[in-house]
C-alpha cells in the first residue's frame, strides 16, 4: 500500500505536467488554483506541510505550495 502523502505529491505533479503546457497563466498558480478549488482543507494542509518539510517534488509543485490557501486554526470559514 502506498503512502497517502506520496499520492498528494503525485496528483500535484500530474497537474504540473498538464499546466506546464498551458501558456495562458503561470503553472504554479494554475496548480494551486486547482488544488484550492478541488482539494479538501486537510489535503491542502498535508500537501503544504509535505513541501515545507522538504519532500521531493517537481519545481512547479514546490512553487505552487506558496499559493495554496490554508484554513486558519480556529476559523470555520471556508477558504
trRosetta pair geometry for C-beta under 8 A, 3 or more apart (Angstrom, degrees):
i j d omega theta_ij theta_ji phi_ij phi_ji
2 6 5.3 -98 169 67 108 133
2 7 6.4 117 111 -52 121 93
3 6 4.3 96 69 -5 92 104
3 7 7.4 -157 97 -8 55 80
4 7 5.4 -49 -159 28 43 117
4 8 7.0 47 147 -22 68 96
4 46 7.8 -25 119 160 107 157
5 8 5.7 -45 -156 26 41 113
5 9 6.9 35 151 -11 67 102
5 46 6.6 -130 -107 165 83 113
5 50 5.5 158 -164 -96 110 133
5 55 7.3 -137 158 -109 116 147
6 9 5.9 -58 -154 40 36 108
6 10 6.0 37 150 -22 69 110
7 10 5.4 -54 -142 38 32 114
7 11 6.2 33 158 -20 67 103
8 11 6.0 -54 -147 35 28 108
8 12 6.4 23 155 -14 63 109
8 43 6.4 178 -111 -166 115 86
8 46 6.1 -158 -63 108 165 107
8 47 4.8 -148 171 -91 131 87
8 50 6.4 150 86 8 132 156
9 12 5.8 -58 -147 40 31 110
9 13 6.2 34 153 -23 65 108
9 47 7.7 159 -68 -134 57 82
9 50 6.4 -123 -61 136 103 149
9 55 6.0 -132 -83 145 138 134
9 56 7.7 66 -169 82 155 62
9 57 5.4 -125 -147 -100 109 102
9 61 6.8 74 -151 170 72 156
10 13 5.6 -55 -148 35 29 114
10 14 6.6 33 152 -22 63 101
11 14 5.7 -50 -153 30 34 113
11 15 6.8 34 149 -17 64 101
12 15 5.6 -51 -154 35 37 113
12 16 6.4 41 147 -22 67 103
12 31 6.2 70 -161 -177 82 124
12 35 6.9 12 -105 -77 97 126
12 47 6.6 125 -52 -149 139 127
12 57 7.1 -6 92 -153 127 124
12 58 7.7 -163 117 40 91 109
12 61 4.5 97 130 -131 117 111
12 64 6.7 -170 -167 71 117 146
13 16 5.4 -48 -146 34 36 115
13 17 6.5 42 152 -22 65 100
13 57 6.9 -144 -72 -154 99 79
13 58 5.0 128 -120 -7 87 126
13 61 5.7 -36 -78 -57 63 140
14 17 5.7 -48 -151 31 32 114
14 18 6.7 30 151 -16 62 104
15 18 5.7 -58 -154 37 34 110
15 19 6.0 16 159 -6 72 112
15 30 7.6 -167 164 116 103 88
15 31 4.6 121 121 -125 123 88
15 34 5.5 -167 -141 72 140 150
15 35 7.5 -139 26 -49 174 88
15 61 7.9 112 65 -94 97 87
15 64 8.0 77 98 -101 125 170
16 19 6.1 -61 -135 47 28 99
16 20 6.0 46 159 -40 63 103
16 27 6.1 72 -145 164 67 122
16 31 5.5 4 -75 -84 69 141
16 58 4.8 167 99 95 165 149
16 60 3.9 142 -142 85 117 129
16 61 5.2 -76 -48 -52 142 81
16 64 7.2 -125 -82 -24 101 138
17 20 5.9 -44 -149 15 24 120
17 21 7.9 12 156 -9 52 102
17 58 7.9 -131 -51 -98 73 170
18 21 6.7 -76 -176 34 34 101
18 22 7.1 22 142 -19 70 113
19 22 5.1 -56 -148 31 52 116
19 25 7.9 -51 -165 80 110 87
19 27 4.1 137 119 -136 106 81
19 30 4.1 171 -140 91 141 134
19 31 5.6 -134 26 -54 153 80
19 34 7.9 -144 -54 -11 133 134
19 60 7.2 171 79 174 110 146
20 27 5.2 24 -83 -104 50 150
20 60 6.4 -112 -76 -51 96 161
22 25 7.0 -7 120 42 109 72
22 27 7.2 131 55 -92 90 79
22 30 6.5 128 74 -116 134 175
25 29 5.9 -94 154 80 110 117
25 30 5.2 130 92 -60 112 105
26 29 4.7 74 75 14 97 108
26 30 6.8 -173 91 -10 47 89
27 30 5.5 -59 -143 39 33 112
27 31 6.2 35 160 -21 69 104
27 60 4.7 -43 117 -141 123 130
27 64 7.8 -73 128 -68 71 106
28 31 5.8 -53 -147 35 31 111
28 32 6.3 28 156 -15 65 108
28 60 5.3 -151 -74 -161 73 67
28 63 3.6 -72 -105 108 147 108
28 64 4.3 -153 -158 -71 73 64
28 66 7.4 20 161 45 131 99
28 67 6.4 130 141 6 92 130
29 32 5.7 -56 -146 40 32 110
29 33 6.2 37 154 -24 65 105
29 64 7.4 -158 -55 -118 18 75
29 67 5.5 173 -115 -110 59 173
30 33 5.6 -50 -145 33 30 114
30 34 6.6 31 155 -17 62 103
31 34 5.9 -57 -154 36 31 110
31 35 6.4 29 150 -17 65 108
31 60 6.2 122 -17 148 148 101
31 61 6.7 -119 159 -103 162 53
31 64 3.9 -57 87 -109 120 148
32 35 5.5 -55 -146 39 34 112
32 36 6.0 37 155 -23 68 106
32 64 4.4 -175 -52 -168 86 84
32 65 7.5 -160 -94 -60 108 11
32 66 7.6 -67 -83 69 149 54
32 67 3.3 88 129 92 176 110
32 68 5.0 -129 -141 -65 96 62
33 36 5.7 -52 -144 35 29 112
33 37 6.4 13 161 -7 63 111
33 67 7.4 -34 -44 135 63 129
34 37 6.2 -68 -147 44 26 101
34 38 5.8 -19 171 17 65 123
35 38 6.6 -82 -129 53 19 86
35 39 4.9 -15 -166 9 67 128
35 43 7.9 -144 -163 115 92 107
35 44 6.1 123 156 -105 106 92
35 47 6.8 -112 -156 77 140 168
35 64 7.0 111 2 156 138 123
35 68 5.4 -40 102 -113 135 105
36 39 7.4 -18 -67 40 11 92
36 44 7.1 63 -99 -106 51 139
36 67 7.7 -82 -39 133 125 85
36 68 6.2 -172 -67 -139 86 58
36 69 5.0 66 -125 21 113 104
36 79 7.6 -87 -155 119 99 87
39 43 4.1 -119 -179 90 108 128
39 44 5.1 135 104 -55 121 82
39 47 7.2 9 157 -12 165 141
40 43 4.8 95 57 4 77 104
40 44 7.2 -146 94 -5 40 86
41 44 5.6 -57 -149 37 34 112
41 45 6.2 35 154 -21 68 106
41 70 7.3 95 -159 -154 87 52
41 71 4.5 10 -152 -12 137 126
41 78 7.8 -133 -59 -135 120 71
41 79 7.3 97 -105 36 106 101
42 45 5.6 -52 -146 36 32 114
42 46 6.3 31 156 -17 65 106
43 46 5.8 -56 -146 39 29 109
43 47 6.2 33 154 -23 64 108
44 47 5.7 -54 -147 35 29 114
44 48 6.4 24 158 -14 65 106
44 68 5.2 -178 -161 172 102 119
44 69 6.9 -16 175 75 155 55
44 70 6.0 -168 122 -98 114 65
44 71 7.9 111 72 -6 125 82
45 48 6.2 -58 -148 38 27 105
45 49 6.3 27 154 -18 63 110
45 70 5.7 94 -91 -136 76 104
45 71 7.3 -53 -60 34 116 87
46 49 5.6 -57 -146 39 30 113
46 50 6.3 36 154 -24 64 104
47 50 5.7 -54 -153 31 29 113
47 51 6.6 23 154 -13 64 105
47 65 6.9 -158 133 -111 92 94
47 68 6.5 -140 91 -148 121 173
48 51 5.8 -55 -149 39 34 109
48 52 6.0 30 154 -16 67 111
48 65 5.1 136 -119 -161 70 100
48 68 5.4 -151 -69 77 111 134
48 70 6.3 -66 18 -71 159 122
49 52 5.7 -58 -142 43 29 110
49 53 6.1 25 158 -19 65 111
50 53 5.9 -63 -148 37 26 107
50 55 4.2 -1 166 -11 88 148
50 57 7.8 100 125 -47 106 132
51 55 5.9 -69 -86 43 35 103
51 57 6.2 -43 -108 18 87 153
51 61 7.2 -154 -99 137 120 87
51 62 5.8 156 -152 -126 114 60
51 65 4.0 -130 79 -79 166 160
52 65 7.2 -170 -45 159 76 147
57 61 4.1 -108 165 90 117 127
57 62 5.2 149 87 -56 112 81
58 61 4.3 91 60 3 86 106
58 62 7.1 -153 91 -7 45 83
59 62 5.5 -50 -145 35 35 114
59 63 6.3 32 157 -15 67 106
60 63 5.8 -57 -147 41 31 108
60 64 6.2 39 152 -29 65 106
61 64 5.6 -50 -147 28 30 117
61 65 7.2 46 153 -34 59 92
62 65 6.2 -44 -167 9 33 115
63 66 6.3 -45 -175 17 48 112
63 67 7.9 26 141 -3 67 105
64 67 5.9 -69 -164 42 50 105
64 68 6.6 61 143 -42 78 97
65 68 5.6 -41 -150 9 41 118
69 79 4.2 -155 147 138 125 122
70 79 6.9 26 86 58 17 162
71 75 6.1 -159 -180 77 80 99
71 77 8.0 174 -139 75 92 57
71 78 7.6 -55 -98 -134 109 37
71 79 5.5 -162 -85 0 63 119
72 75 4.2 50 70 12 93 133
72 79 8.0 111 -8 -57 77 134
